[in-house]
C-alpha cells in the first residue's frame, strides 16, 4: 500500500498500578519478531505513552486500522505477545489487549 | 531548526461533558492565525483526540517541547485562543489550558 493515505489512530488502555515497572521494562525490549510483525501489518510511527497512574495512550499511523488490527490478530508472534501482556492490564473483561483498542475521535489536526 | 530531531509529545486534558459538542465545533474551525502560530512555534503533526466522556489526548512532534510551549505562550493569538478555551476544561486550577500540558512518558516507539 505504498503511497496510501495514512490515518492517525489513538487508543487508551489501563496498566495495573502494581505492574508499571515491569510493563516499562517489557516495552523497552519488545521482541524483534513482534516489531517486524507490526511493521509488516502496516503499523507506522507507533508510540505508547504511560501516565504515572497506569493510563496508557497508544498512537499510530496506518492506512486502514481495521486491516492493521486484523493482520496482527492473524500473527502467531502477536498471539504469544498478547498472552504475556494480559496480566499487565485492568478491565479487559477477558479480551486480549489488542482486541480492546477502541479508537478515540480525532477532533483536530495540523500537519 | 530544519533537520532537528523531532520528539514525540503526548498530553491529556479533560473537556467538560456539557461542552463537548461546542468543543468539537471550535476545533473544526481553529482560527487560521492560531494554526500559523502553532506552525511557526514548531508544533508538527499535532492532533487532538476526544473520548466520549471528555478525556482529551494531544499528540505532537517537535524539536523541543519546552521551546514550542514558550513560543506559543509569547503569542498574542494564543493568549486570545486560550482565554476562549478555559471554560471548556475541567480541573485547570486557574491555569490556561496550554499551561496545563504535562507530557506523559514514552515507553515504546516503532518508526
Backbone of each chain as ProteinMPNN parsed JSONL, in Angstrom:
{"seq_chain_A": "XXXXXXXXXXXXXXXXXXXXXXXXXXXXXXXXXXXXXXXXXXXXXXXXXXXXXXXXXXXXXXXXXXXXXXXXXXXXXXXXXXXXXXXXXXXXXXXXXXXXXXXXXXXXXXX", "coords_chain_A": {"N_chain_A": [[0.847, -1.201, 0.0], [2.008, 1.182, -0.703], [2.259, 4.676, -0.583], [-0.362, 4.96, 0.139], [-2.929, 6.783, 1.782], [-2.263, 7.779, 5.059], [-3.818, 7.168, 8.158], [-4.494, 8.585, 11.357], [-4.434, 7.107, 14.542], [-5.643, 6.787, 17.813], [-5.624, 5.299, 20.975], [-6.696, 4.057, 24.221], [-5.565, 2.351, 27.135], [-5.432, 0.584, 30.295], [-2.918, 0.137, 32.521], [-2.08, -2.057, 35.156], [-1.537, -0.722, 38.388], [0.338, -1.938, 40.012], [2.059, -3.161, 38.297], [3.558, -1.497, 36.753], [6.335, -0.912, 36.52], [7.422, -3.273, 35.505], [5.999, -3.424, 33.132], [7.06, -1.233, 31.746], [9.715, -2.128, 31.448], [9.366, -4.415, 29.837], [8.482, -3.198, 27.518], [10.638, -1.764, 26.715], [12.075, -3.632, 25.531], [10.895, -5.05, 23.378], [10.1, -7.989, 21.556], [12.064, -8.672, 18.678], [10.795, -10.004, 16.512], [8.181, -9.385, 16.983], [8.162, -6.62, 16.576], [8.78, -6.642, 13.851], [6.512, -7.897, 12.858], [4.511, -6.009, 13.434], [5.357, -3.895, 11.775], [5.119, -5.149, 9.279], [2.405, -5.439, 9.225], [1.546, -2.924, 8.845], [1.638, -0.967, 10.832], [2.65, 2.164, 11.691], [4.91, 4.713, 12.863], [4.42, 4.301, 15.609], [3.632, 4.74, 18.92], [3.734, 4.343, 22.488], [2.53, 5.798, 25.42], [2.826, 6.441, 28.873], [1.016, 7.256, 31.742], [1.568, 8.189, 35.189], [-0.291, 6.892, 36.79], [-0.944, 4.644, 35.405], [-2.536, 4.906, 33.175], [-2.574, 4.356, 29.767], [-1.574, 5.544, 26.65], [-1.96, 4.949, 23.269], [-0.611, 5.645, 20.061], [-0.699, 5.688, 16.593], [0.017, 5.475, 13.053], [-1.612, 4.53, 10.132], [-2.773, 2.932, 7.115], [-5.254, 1.703, 7.182], [-6.926, 0.977, 9.902], [-8.506, -1.145, 10.846], [-7.747, -3.208, 9.125], [-5.043, -3.317, 9.776], [-5.177, -4.139, 12.431], [-6.404, -6.633, 12.064], [-4.456, -7.988, 10.625], [-2.445, -8.214, 12.531], [-3.826, -9.754, 14.398], [-3.882, -12.157, 13.143], [-1.377, -13.098, 13.407], [1.148, -15.248, 14.622], [3.201, -14.524, 16.422], [2.141, -12.265, 17.6], [-0.04, -13.347, 18.995], [1.328, -14.77, 20.973], [2.688, -12.664, 22.224], [0.552, -10.996, 23.14], [-0.722, -12.734, 24.897], [1.133, -12.816, 26.934], [0.96, -10.211, 27.771], [-1.584, -9.791, 28.841], [-1.888, -10.054, 31.777], [-0.923, -7.617, 32.643], [-2.803, -5.661, 32.384], [-5.76, -3.763, 33.313], [-9.292, -4.383, 33.493], [-10.025, -5.722, 31.077], [-11.978, -7.509, 30.626], [-11.72, -10.183, 29.875], [-10.831, -10.057, 27.276], [-8.14, -10.061, 24.845], [-5.429, -7.703, 25.054], [-4.978, -6.404, 22.572], [-7.375, -6.672, 21.354], [-8.963, -4.91, 22.531], [-8.855, -2.305, 21.767], [-10.055, 0.745, 21.28], [-10.556, 3.173, 19.05], [-10.186, 6.662, 19.648], [-11.964, 9.702, 18.836], [-10.739, 11.766, 16.325], [-10.398, 15.189, 16.655], [-9.051, 17.388, 15.849], [-6.463, 18.401, 13.676], [-3.218, 19.338, 12.697], [-0.901, 19.533, 10.204]], "CA_chain_A": [[0.0, 0.0, 0.0], [2.88, 2.364, -0.742], [1.587, 5.884, -1.017], [-1.718, 5.042, 0.656], [-3.162, 7.805, 2.8], [-2.151, 7.291, 6.423], [-4.758, 7.717, 9.127], [-3.974, 8.631, 12.722], [-5.261, 6.331, 15.471], [-5.287, 6.95, 19.226], [-6.435, 4.444, 21.843], [-6.332, 4.075, 25.637], [-5.674, 1.14, 27.939], [-5.067, 0.875, 31.683], [-1.955, -0.816, 33.08], [-2.237, -2.208, 36.613], [-0.588, 0.139, 39.103], [1.418, -2.73, 40.629], [2.869, -3.786, 37.248], [4.058, -0.445, 35.855], [7.785, -1.009, 36.283], [7.675, -4.403, 34.611], [5.458, -3.056, 31.824], [8.072, -0.382, 31.096], [10.866, -2.96, 31.074], [8.999, -5.256, 28.698], [8.342, -2.396, 26.296], [11.969, -1.328, 26.293], [12.732, -4.793, 24.912], [9.886, -5.812, 22.624], [10.738, -8.991, 20.703], [12.276, -8.204, 17.292], [9.805, -10.522, 15.557], [6.941, -8.624, 17.214], [8.339, -5.345, 15.855], [8.704, -6.93, 12.413], [5.108, -8.196, 12.538], [3.789, -4.734, 13.429], [5.717, -3.169, 10.55], [4.534, -5.855, 8.13], [0.948, -5.243, 9.286], [1.226, -1.543, 8.488], [1.662, -0.044, 11.975], [3.725, 3.131, 11.456], [5.046, 5.816, 13.833], [3.605, 3.757, 16.712], [4.195, 5.051, 20.242], [2.94, 4.157, 23.704], [2.859, 6.773, 26.472], [2.279, 5.951, 30.14], [0.864, 8.192, 32.857], [2.033, 7.552, 36.429], [-1.343, 6.048, 37.373], [-1.153, 3.469, 34.576], [-3.256, 5.178, 31.931], [-1.674, 4.153, 28.635], [-2.053, 6.102, 25.386], [-1.328, 4.464, 22.048], [-0.769, 6.488, 18.866], [-0.047, 5.125, 15.412], [-0.478, 5.91, 11.752], [-1.777, 3.358, 9.286], [-3.707, 3.207, 6.027], [-6.571, 1.125, 7.491], [-6.661, 0.412, 11.223], [-9.161, -2.451, 10.965], [-6.884, -4.159, 8.419], [-3.798, -3.448, 10.546], [-5.512, -4.97, 13.59], [-6.679, -7.998, 11.604], [-3.182, -8.6, 10.246], [-1.773, -8.613, 13.777], [-4.603, -10.818, 15.042], [-3.587, -13.4, 12.429], [0.056, -13.355, 13.538], [1.495, -16.11, 15.758], [4.004, -13.83, 17.431], [1.24, -11.382, 18.33], [-0.806, -14.155, 19.949], [2.205, -15.053, 22.104], [2.941, -11.401, 22.936], [-0.657, -10.528, 23.838], [-0.969, -13.632, 26.029], [2.012, -12.389, 28.032], [0.585, -8.85, 28.205], [-2.894, -9.765, 29.523], [-1.88, -9.78, 33.224], [-0.5, -6.248, 32.946], [-3.882, -4.692, 32.144], [-7.032, -3.769, 34.028], [-10.589, -4.16, 32.849], [-10.134, -6.222, 29.706], [-13.157, -8.38, 30.556], [-11.413, -11.435, 29.184], [-10.298, -9.838, 25.927], [-6.718, -9.754, 24.697], [-5.268, -6.248, 24.993], [-5.075, -5.869, 21.215], [-8.786, -6.737, 20.932], [-9.669, -3.931, 23.364], [-8.377, -0.985, 21.326], [-11.161, 1.496, 20.707], [-10.001, 4.474, 18.663], [-10.846, 7.911, 20.005], [-12.314, 10.522, 17.681], [-9.833, 12.896, 16.078], [-11.187, 16.421, 16.548], [-8.206, 18.464, 15.344], [-5.148, 18.008, 13.162], [-2.383, 20.304, 11.975], [0.3, 18.848, 9.717]], "C_chain_A": [[0.881, 1.249, 0.0], [2.091, 3.561, -1.252], [0.158, 5.998, -0.527], [-1.797, 6.131, 1.725], [-3.062, 7.175, 4.189], [-3.217, 7.957, 7.291], [-4.134, 7.653, 10.506], [-4.958, 7.937, 13.652], [-4.729, 6.56, 16.884], [-6.203, 6.053, 20.054], [-5.884, 4.508, 23.266], [-6.462, 2.692, 26.237], [-5.257, 1.511, 29.363], [-4.163, -0.235, 32.197], [-2.152, -0.866, 34.596], [-1.14, -1.444, 37.334], [0.58, -0.662, 39.67], [2.302, -3.408, 39.587], [3.555, -2.763, 36.353], [5.54, -0.612, 35.526], [8.083, -2.128, 35.293], [7.133, -4.13, 33.208], [6.469, -2.204, 31.049], [9.254, -1.228, 30.603], [10.551, -3.823, 29.852], [8.95, -4.452, 27.397], [9.625, -1.706, 25.872], [12.692, -2.454, 25.563], [11.692, -5.676, 24.229], [10.617, -6.759, 21.673], [10.92, -8.461, 19.27], [11.246, -8.762, 16.307], [8.43, -9.895, 15.782], [7.011, -7.277, 16.496], [8.198, -5.551, 14.351], [7.263, -7.2, 11.994], [4.278, -6.912, 12.492], [4.092, -3.96, 12.139], [5.071, -3.816, 9.33], [3.024, -5.638, 8.062], [0.55, -3.783, 9.067], [1.147, -0.57, 9.651], [2.876, 0.864, 11.82], [3.715, 4.197, 12.556], [4.222, 5.505, 15.086], [4.317, 4.017, 18.038], [3.202, 4.677, 21.329], [3.464, 5.119, 24.766], [2.136, 6.353, 27.749], [2.207, 7.08, 31.16], [1.193, 7.446, 34.142], [0.99, 6.635, 37.058], [-1.654, 4.829, 36.512], [-1.973, 3.712, 33.324], [-2.253, 5.146, 30.782], [-2.317, 4.718, 27.377], [-1.256, 5.478, 24.253], [-1.612, 5.413, 20.903], [-0.044, 5.797, 17.732], [-0.643, 5.743, 14.16], [-0.518, 4.682, 10.856], [-2.813, 3.676, 8.22], [-5.128, 2.787, 6.404], [-6.419, 0.395, 8.816], [-7.306, -0.957, 11.375], [-8.305, -3.524, 10.288], [-5.583, -4.384, 9.19], [-4.023, -4.296, 11.799], [-5.703, -6.426, 13.167], [-5.382, -8.712, 11.236], [-2.411, -9.032, 11.492], [-2.5, -9.784, 14.434], [-4.321, -12.173, 14.4], [-2.133, -13.832, 12.604], [0.355, -14.193, 14.781], [2.245, -15.34, 16.84], [3.129, -12.876, 18.244], [0.423, -12.164, 19.357], [0.041, -14.453, 21.181], [2.464, -13.781, 22.926], [1.719, -10.976, 23.758], [-0.967, -11.423, 25.04], [-0.091, -13.244, 27.221], [1.624, -11.016, 28.574], [-0.708, -8.81, 29.024], [-2.785, -9.412, 31.012], [-1.45, -8.367, 33.601], [-1.664, -5.262, 32.95], [-5.078, -4.887, 33.063], [-8.177, -3.835, 33.027], [-10.653, -4.602, 31.397], [-11.353, -7.116, 29.528], [-12.887, -9.618, 29.711], [-10.844, -11.277, 27.788], [-8.776, -9.751, 25.966], [-6.576, -8.239, 24.586], [-5.481, -5.679, 23.582], [-6.485, -5.976, 20.649], [-9.615, -5.694, 21.683], [-9.225, -2.509, 23.018], [-9.509, -0.257, 20.617], [-10.666, 2.887, 20.346], [-10.86, 5.64, 19.158], [-11.116, 8.703, 18.725], [-11.305, 11.657, 17.523], [-10.663, 14.144, 15.87], [-10.368, 17.588, 16.003], [-6.949, 17.846, 14.774], [-4.496, 19.163, 12.428], [-1.143, 19.563, 11.521], [1.549, 19.567, 10.204]], "O_chain_A": [[0.543, 2.253, 0.627], [1.351, 3.463, -2.231], [-0.484, 7.025, -0.748], [-0.845, 6.359, 2.471], [-3.701, 6.158, 4.462], [-3.478, 9.153, 7.17], [-3.334, 6.761, 10.79], [-6.167, 8.151, 13.563], [-3.521, 6.53, 17.118], [-7.418, 6.048, 19.855], [-4.759, 4.953, 23.491], [-7.372, 1.942, 25.885], [-4.784, 2.622, 29.606], [-4.572, -1.392, 32.3], [-2.364, 0.164, 35.236], [0.03, -1.503, 36.954], [1.687, -0.139, 39.799], [3.208, -4.158, 39.951], [4.083, -3.122, 35.301], [5.942, -0.465, 34.372], [8.881, -1.966, 34.369], [7.728, -4.549, 32.215], [6.704, -2.423, 29.86], [9.726, -1.056, 29.48], [11.371, -3.945, 28.942], [9.318, -4.942, 26.328], [9.692, -1.126, 24.788], [13.788, -2.258, 25.039], [11.619, -6.881, 24.469], [11.62, -6.389, 21.062], [9.998, -7.86, 18.72], [10.862, -8.07, 15.365], [7.603, -9.877, 14.871], [6.036, -6.844, 15.882], [7.578, -4.744, 13.659], [6.836, -6.789, 10.915], [3.438, -6.749, 11.608], [3.183, -3.435, 11.496], [4.542, -3.128, 8.457], [2.435, -5.649, 6.981], [-0.633, -3.444, 9.099], [0.644, 0.541, 9.488], [4.011, 0.386, 11.818], [2.667, 4.538, 13.104], [3.439, 6.33, 15.555], [5.447, 3.577, 18.251], [1.989, 4.692, 21.118], [4.67, 5.238, 24.982], [0.971, 5.957, 27.708], [3.193, 7.771, 31.414], [1.11, 6.219, 34.19], [1.34, 5.703, 37.781], [-2.544, 4.051, 36.856], [-2.096, 2.817, 32.487], [-1.222, 5.818, 30.818], [-3.469, 4.41, 27.07], [-0.025, 5.479, 24.275], [-2.723, 5.931, 20.78], [1.098, 5.366, 17.89], [-1.661, 6.434, 14.202], [0.425, 3.892, 10.825], [-3.634, 4.577, 8.393], [-6.095, 3.432, 6.0], [-5.845, -0.693, 8.858], [-6.708, -1.85, 11.977], [-8.156, -4.625, 10.819], [-5.081, -5.506, 9.252], [-3.156, -5.081, 12.183], [-5.22, -7.341, 13.834], [-5.227, -9.903, 11.506], [-1.794, -10.097, 11.503], [-1.866, -10.696, 14.963], [-4.498, -13.214, 15.033], [-1.706, -14.823, 12.012], [-0.129, -13.883, 15.87], [1.958, -15.485, 18.028], [3.351, -12.699, 19.442], [0.217, -11.687, 20.473], [-0.457, -14.398, 22.306], [2.461, -13.814, 24.157], [1.845, -10.638, 24.935], [-1.419, -10.939, 26.078], [-0.518, -13.332, 28.372], [1.933, -10.697, 29.722], [-0.905, -7.89, 29.818], [-3.525, -8.545, 31.476], [-1.596, -7.962, 34.754], [-1.533, -4.15, 33.461], [-5.371, -5.991, 33.523], [-8.052, -3.406, 31.88], [-11.27, -3.929, 30.571], [-11.722, -7.446, 28.401], [-13.735, -10.042, 28.926], [-10.419, -12.258, 27.178], [-8.193, -9.409, 26.995], [-7.477, -7.562, 24.091], [-6.08, -4.617, 23.414], [-6.765, -5.433, 19.58], [-10.828, -5.607, 21.491], [-9.223, -1.624, 23.873], [-9.875, -0.601, 19.493], [-10.385, 3.695, 21.231], [-12.088, 5.602, 19.094], [-10.561, 8.405, 17.668], [-11.048, 12.411, 18.462], [-11.54, 14.169, 15.006], [-10.916, 18.655, 15.724], [-6.425, 16.876, 15.322], [-5.134, 19.869, 11.647], [-0.407, 19.02, 12.345], [2.664, 19.144, 9.899]]}, "seq_chain_B": "XXXXXXXXXXXXXXXXXXXXXXXXXXXXXXXXXXXXXXXXXXXXXXXXXXXXXXXXXXXXXXXXXXXXXXXXXXXXXXXXXXXXXXXXXXXXXXXXXXXXXXXXXXXXXXX", "coords_chain_B": {"N_chain_B": [[15.206, 25.49, 12.641], [15.616, 23.409, 10.865], [15.774, 19.994, 10.036], [16.296, 19.284, 12.609], [16.124, 16.907, 15.249], [13.05, 15.389, 15.791], [10.863, 15.235, 18.553], [8.458, 13.2, 20.208], [5.4, 14.069, 21.7], [2.957, 13.623, 24.168], [-0.053, 14.511, 25.721], [-2.651, 15.002, 28.228], [-5.938, 16.267, 28.7], [-9.035, 17.438, 30.191], [-12.165, 17.75, 28.936], [-15.135, 19.508, 29.65], [-18.092, 17.677, 30.212], [-20.514, 18.777, 29.425], [-19.848, 20.483, 27.408], [-18.921, 19.32, 25.139], [-19.856, 19.126, 22.448], [-19.665, 21.734, 21.498], [-16.962, 22.14, 21.844], [-15.896, 20.386, 19.934], [-16.883, 21.626, 17.602], [-15.553, 24.118, 17.68], [-12.956, 23.25, 17.293], [-12.984, 22.245, 14.787], [-12.779, 24.464, 13.347], [-10.505, 26.094, 13.811], [-8.878, 29.207, 14.318], [-7.221, 30.632, 11.507], [-4.883, 32.174, 12.016], [-4.11, 31.185, 14.437], [-3.423, 28.561, 13.791], [-1.255, 29.147, 12.135], [0.466, 30.293, 13.991], [1.019, 28.115, 15.668], [2.396, 26.453, 13.85], [4.593, 28.105, 13.271], [5.765, 28.082, 15.745], [6.769, 25.586, 15.891], [5.178, 23.327, 16.248], [4.336, 20.226, 15.116], [2.604, 17.796, 13.114], [0.312, 17.644, 14.738], [-2.258, 16.514, 16.694], [-5.547, 16.256, 18.126], [-7.486, 14.157, 20.14], [-10.631, 12.935, 21.144], [-12.328, 11.403, 23.779], [-15.538, 9.924, 24.499], [-16.324, 10.683, 27.048], [-15.055, 13.046, 27.489], [-12.347, 13.014, 27.964], [-9.338, 14.17, 26.727], [-6.85, 13.701, 24.349], [-3.731, 14.861, 23.427], [-1.355, 14.932, 20.8], [1.796, 15.511, 19.461], [4.628, 16.446, 17.423], [7.825, 17.716, 17.865], [10.846, 19.692, 17.971], [11.704, 20.575, 20.444], [9.914, 20.596, 23.186], [9.5, 22.308, 25.372], [10.475, 24.717, 24.369], [8.712, 25.041, 22.237], [6.301, 25.33, 23.584], [6.869, 27.683, 25.004], [7.168, 29.502, 22.916], [4.562, 29.609, 21.935], [3.297, 30.595, 24.217], [4.165, 33.179, 24.192], [2.736, 34.336, 22.227], [0.326, 36.518, 20.848], [-2.08, 35.715, 19.61], [-2.415, 33.183, 20.618], [-2.849, 33.721, 23.34], [-5.365, 34.913, 23.193], [-6.843, 32.778, 22.09], [-6.548, 30.753, 24.072], [-7.776, 31.976, 26.246], [-10.412, 31.888, 25.414], [-10.777, 29.171, 25.439], [-10.609, 28.284, 28.072], [-13.133, 27.958, 29.571], [-14.034, 25.526, 28.616], [-12.763, 23.445, 29.838], [-12.118, 21.08, 32.513], [-10.814, 21.22, 35.869], [-8.496, 22.875, 35.777], [-7.466, 24.467, 37.666], [-7.204, 27.245, 37.64], [-5.252, 27.715, 35.753], [-4.242, 28.485, 32.365], [-5.315, 26.48, 29.582], [-3.138, 25.718, 27.931], [-1.053, 25.93, 29.654], [-1.222, 23.809, 31.21], [-0.267, 21.421, 30.32], [1.035, 18.394, 30.649], [3.519, 16.359, 29.745], [3.24, 12.89, 29.022], [5.095, 9.87, 29.729], [7.057, 8.446, 27.235], [7.016, 5.095, 26.443], [7.425, 3.251, 24.51], [8.381, 2.961, 21.122], [7.965, 2.6, 17.643], [9.199, 3.145, 14.518]], "CA_chain_B": [[15.734, 24.228, 13.168], [15.392, 22.373, 9.855], [16.588, 18.814, 10.239], [16.426, 18.946, 14.03], [15.454, 15.693, 15.68], [11.722, 15.622, 16.336], [10.46, 14.419, 19.693], [7.012, 12.965, 20.281], [4.832, 14.549, 22.961], [1.559, 13.261, 24.402], [-0.591, 15.092, 26.963], [-4.074, 14.763, 28.469], [-6.755, 17.283, 29.354], [-10.405, 16.932, 30.37], [-13.189, 18.687, 28.469], [-16.39, 19.371, 30.404], [-19.041, 16.82, 29.5], [-21.62, 19.555, 28.843], [-19.341, 21.386, 26.361], [-18.211, 18.514, 24.132], [-20.267, 19.434, 21.074], [-19.108, 23.028, 21.119], [-15.509, 21.959, 21.732], [-15.652, 19.803, 18.598], [-17.139, 22.65, 16.573], [-14.482, 25.11, 17.702], [-11.713, 22.672, 16.781], [-13.13, 22.052, 13.341], [-12.639, 25.791, 12.726], [-9.486, 26.861, 14.548], [-8.502, 30.421, 13.578], [-6.016, 30.455, 10.675], [-3.668, 32.746, 12.615], [-3.706, 30.268, 15.512], [-2.709, 27.472, 13.104], [0.039, 29.681, 11.669], [1.312, 30.475, 15.171], [1.488, 26.78, 16.074], [3.421, 26.017, 12.89], [5.787, 28.931, 13.463], [6.358, 27.709, 17.032], [7.383, 24.268, 15.775], [4.242, 22.222, 16.524], [4.189, 19.453, 13.885], [1.805, 16.556, 13.182], [-0.384, 17.876, 16.007], [-3.644, 16.035, 16.676], [-6.311, 16.125, 19.367], [-8.453, 13.063, 20.087], [-11.585, 13.118, 22.235], [-13.154, 10.268, 24.189], [-16.921, 10.369, 24.704], [-16.5, 11.274, 28.379], [-14.36, 14.323, 27.56], [-10.89, 12.888, 28.056], [-8.743, 14.684, 25.502], [-5.447, 13.327, 24.165], [-2.971, 15.636, 22.459], [-0.112, 14.308, 20.302], [2.506, 16.355, 18.508], [6.055, 16.205, 17.252], [8.523, 18.996, 17.881], [12.255, 19.513, 18.319], [11.93, 20.937, 21.853], [8.55, 20.941, 23.591], [9.523, 23.486, 26.239], [10.629, 25.881, 23.492], [7.477, 25.168, 21.455], [5.31, 25.892, 24.503], [7.238, 29.068, 25.306], [6.889, 30.316, 21.733], [3.114, 29.853, 21.911], [2.932, 31.431, 25.367], [4.538, 34.557, 23.862], [1.979, 34.725, 21.039], [-0.943, 37.194, 21.155], [-3.253, 34.949, 19.175], [-2.577, 32.071, 21.565], [-3.469, 34.246, 24.564], [-6.802, 35.086, 22.915], [-7.434, 31.438, 21.919], [-6.602, 30.023, 25.348], [-8.791, 32.621, 27.095], [-11.718, 31.376, 24.99], [-10.849, 27.722, 25.694], [-10.653, 27.974, 29.514], [-14.399, 27.428, 30.104], [-14.329, 24.186, 28.108], [-11.973, 22.418, 30.518], [-12.205, 20.794, 33.937], [-9.644, 20.967, 36.715], [-7.285, 23.597, 35.402], [-6.991, 25.183, 38.86], [-6.883, 28.625, 37.304], [-4.244, 27.812, 34.69], [-4.685, 28.388, 30.981], [-5.161, 25.083, 29.138], [-1.815, 25.431, 27.372], [-0.082, 25.9, 30.745], [-1.546, 22.613, 31.999], [0.076, 20.268, 29.479], [2.115, 17.633, 31.273], [3.788, 15.225, 28.848], [3.352, 11.527, 29.525], [6.376, 9.24, 29.426], [7.028, 7.499, 26.111], [7.588, 3.818, 26.882], [7.644, 2.391, 23.341], [8.22, 3.589, 19.805], [8.356, 1.891, 16.418], [9.042, 4.041, 13.355]], "C_chain_B": [[15.495, 23.102, 12.158], [16.327, 21.198, 10.122], [16.779, 18.451, 11.699], [15.631, 17.674, 14.328], [14.086, 16.047, 16.28], [11.473, 14.693, 17.514], [8.943, 14.312, 19.702], [6.514, 13.355, 21.667], [3.37, 14.144, 23.027], [1.116, 13.882, 25.726], [-2.09, 14.834, 27.029], [-4.714, 15.999, 29.085], [-8.167, 16.713, 29.48], [-11.385, 18.034, 29.977], [-14.473, 18.437, 29.269], [-17.421, 18.617, 29.571], [-20.146, 17.628, 28.833], [-21.147, 20.519, 27.754], [-18.698, 20.631, 25.207], [-18.574, 18.919, 22.707], [-19.64, 20.747, 20.615], [-17.584, 22.96, 20.991], [-15.14, 21.396, 20.35], [-15.813, 20.854, 17.503], [-16.01, 23.673, 16.515], [-13.201, 24.545, 17.073], [-11.796, 22.229, 15.325], [-12.922, 23.369, 12.607], [-11.68, 26.645, 13.543], [-9.052, 28.047, 13.68], [-7.228, 30.185, 12.741], [-4.758, 31.046, 11.304], [-3.204, 31.941, 13.826], [-2.936, 29.087, 14.915], [-1.32, 27.94, 12.665], [0.999, 29.858, 12.842], [1.862, 29.138, 15.658], [2.607, 26.304, 15.144], [4.722, 26.796, 13.092], [6.523, 28.568, 14.746], [6.9, 26.283, 17.029], [6.488, 23.098, 16.151], [3.962, 21.509, 15.196], [3.333, 18.211, 14.134], [1.001, 16.541, 14.479], [-1.841, 17.463, 15.862], [-4.234, 16.082, 18.074], [-7.373, 15.06, 19.158], [-9.333, 13.153, 21.329], [-12.339, 11.82, 22.502], [-14.541, 10.794, 24.556], [-17.137, 11.028, 26.058], [-15.729, 12.586, 28.542], [-12.851, 14.216, 27.742], [-10.292, 13.248, 26.7], [-7.275, 14.285, 25.46], [-4.848, 14.244, 23.104], [-1.708, 14.895, 22.08], [0.516, 15.283, 19.323], [3.96, 15.912, 18.416], [6.736, 17.569, 17.153], [9.961, 18.763, 18.317], [12.48, 19.694, 19.818], [10.593, 21.425, 22.386], [8.534, 22.173, 24.478], [9.642, 24.759, 25.4], [9.354, 26.119, 22.68], [6.35, 25.739, 22.318], [5.593, 27.371, 24.774], [6.929, 29.983, 24.13], [5.391, 30.608, 21.626], [2.705, 30.782, 23.054], [3.223, 32.903, 25.098], [3.703, 35.125, 22.719], [0.645, 35.356, 21.429], [-2.145, 36.339, 20.785], [-3.484, 33.773, 20.109], [-3.241, 32.545, 22.861], [-4.973, 34.411, 24.357], [-7.499, 33.73, 22.783], [-7.593, 30.746, 23.271], [-7.644, 30.638, 26.283], [-10.186, 32.121, 26.719], [-11.883, 29.898, 25.316], [-11.023, 27.386, 27.185], [-11.989, 27.361, 29.956], [-14.751, 26.023, 29.614], [-13.707, 23.086, 28.964], [-12.308, 22.291, 31.994], [-10.818, 20.908, 34.561], [-8.368, 21.64, 36.266], [-6.692, 24.359, 36.583], [-6.488, 26.585, 38.512], [-5.865, 28.801, 36.203], [-4.93, 27.902, 33.326], [-4.468, 26.95, 30.516], [-3.744, 24.777, 28.662], [-0.716, 25.477, 28.432], [-0.269, 24.657, 31.604], [-1.263, 21.341, 31.206], [1.281, 19.555, 30.072], [2.39, 16.397, 30.422], [3.847, 13.9, 29.604], [4.717, 10.964, 29.114], [6.22, 8.283, 28.241], [7.72, 6.224, 26.546], [7.867, 2.87, 25.722], [7.537, 3.249, 22.1], [8.743, 2.667, 18.723], [8.14, 2.848, 15.264], [8.142, 3.399, 12.301]], "O_chain_B": [[15.204, 21.971, 12.547], [17.513, 21.38, 10.398], [17.366, 17.413, 12.002], [14.594, 17.417, 13.717], [13.986, 16.898, 17.164], [11.826, 13.515, 17.477], [8.238, 15.22, 19.26], [7.128, 13.016, 22.679], [2.63, 14.303, 22.056], [1.823, 13.79, 26.729], [-2.721, 14.494, 26.029], [-4.097, 16.692, 29.895], [-8.464, 15.645, 28.946], [-11.431, 19.098, 30.593], [-14.841, 17.291, 29.528], [-17.597, 18.885, 28.382], [-20.665, 17.223, 27.794], [-21.947, 21.293, 27.229], [-18.006, 21.229, 24.384], [-17.695, 19.041, 21.853], [-19.149, 20.857, 19.491], [-16.991, 23.629, 20.145], [-14.209, 21.865, 19.695], [-14.987, 20.958, 16.597], [-15.563, 24.051, 15.432], [-12.456, 25.265, 16.408], [-10.786, 21.88, 14.714], [-12.89, 23.392, 11.376], [-11.998, 27.774, 13.918], [-8.882, 27.913, 12.468], [-6.267, 29.597, 13.236], [-3.673, 30.486, 11.148], [-2.033, 32.007, 14.202], [-1.92, 28.662, 15.465], [-0.336, 27.215, 12.809], [2.197, 29.606, 12.714], [3.035, 29.039, 16.018], [3.638, 25.812, 15.604], [5.81, 26.22, 13.086], [7.741, 28.72, 14.838], [7.43, 25.816, 18.037], [6.98, 21.988, 16.353], [3.42, 22.106, 14.266], [3.341, 17.648, 15.229], [1.009, 15.558, 15.219], [-2.567, 17.991, 15.02], [-3.523, 15.964, 19.072], [-8.07, 15.048, 18.143], [-8.845, 13.414, 22.429], [-12.91, 11.215, 21.595], [-14.698, 11.97, 24.884], [-18.041, 11.85, 26.205], [-15.746, 13.177, 29.621], [-12.149, 15.226, 27.681], [-10.684, 12.708, 25.666], [-6.54, 14.505, 26.422], [-5.398, 14.382, 22.011], [-1.057, 14.294, 22.935], [-0.167, 15.818, 18.45], [4.445, 15.117, 19.22], [6.27, 18.458, 16.441], [10.265, 17.757, 18.958], [13.348, 19.041, 20.399], [10.174, 22.542, 22.079], [7.637, 23.006, 24.35], [8.986, 25.76, 25.689], [8.961, 27.265, 22.46], [5.541, 26.535, 21.842], [4.684, 28.2, 24.774], [6.48, 31.113, 24.322], [4.995, 31.717, 21.27], [1.858, 31.656, 22.872], [2.604, 33.779, 25.702], [3.927, 36.256, 22.286], [-0.088, 34.8, 22.246], [-3.11, 36.245, 21.544], [-4.63, 33.404, 20.367], [-4.095, 31.852, 23.414], [-5.764, 34.087, 25.243], [-8.604, 33.543, 23.293], [-8.66, 30.214, 23.575], [-8.318, 29.922, 27.024], [-11.042, 31.95, 27.586], [-13.008, 29.418, 25.455], [-11.531, 26.315, 27.518], [-11.988, 26.343, 30.648], [-15.671, 25.398, 30.142], [-14.079, 21.92, 28.836], [-12.725, 23.252, 32.641], [-9.797, 20.723, 33.899], [-7.286, 21.061, 36.357], [-5.56, 24.838, 36.517], [-5.47, 27.04, 39.034], [-5.631, 29.924, 35.755], [-6.063, 27.449, 33.161], [-3.555, 26.274, 30.988], [-3.207, 23.707, 28.95], [0.425, 25.109, 28.154], [0.43, 24.468, 32.599], [-1.924, 20.319, 31.39], [2.406, 20.051, 30.006], [1.57, 15.48, 30.387], [4.429, 13.809, 30.685], [5.399, 11.523, 28.256], [5.348, 7.414, 28.252], [8.876, 6.254, 26.97], [8.469, 1.813, 25.91], [6.706, 4.155, 22.028], [9.797, 2.045, 18.854], [7.022, 3.317, 15.047], [7.892, 3.998, 11.255]]}, "name": "protein", "num_of_chains": 2, "seq": "XXXXXXXXXXXXXXXXXXXXXXXXXXXXXXXXXXXXXXXXXXXXXXXXXXXXXXXXXXXXXXXXXXXXXXXXXXXXXXXXXXXXXXXXXXXXXXXXXXXXXXXXXXXXXXXXXXXXXXXXXXXXXXXXXXXXXXXXXXXXXXXXXXXXXXXXXXXXXXXXXXXXXXXXXXXXXXXXXXXXXXXXXXXXXXXXXXXXXXXXXXXXXXXXXXXXXXXXXXXXXX"}
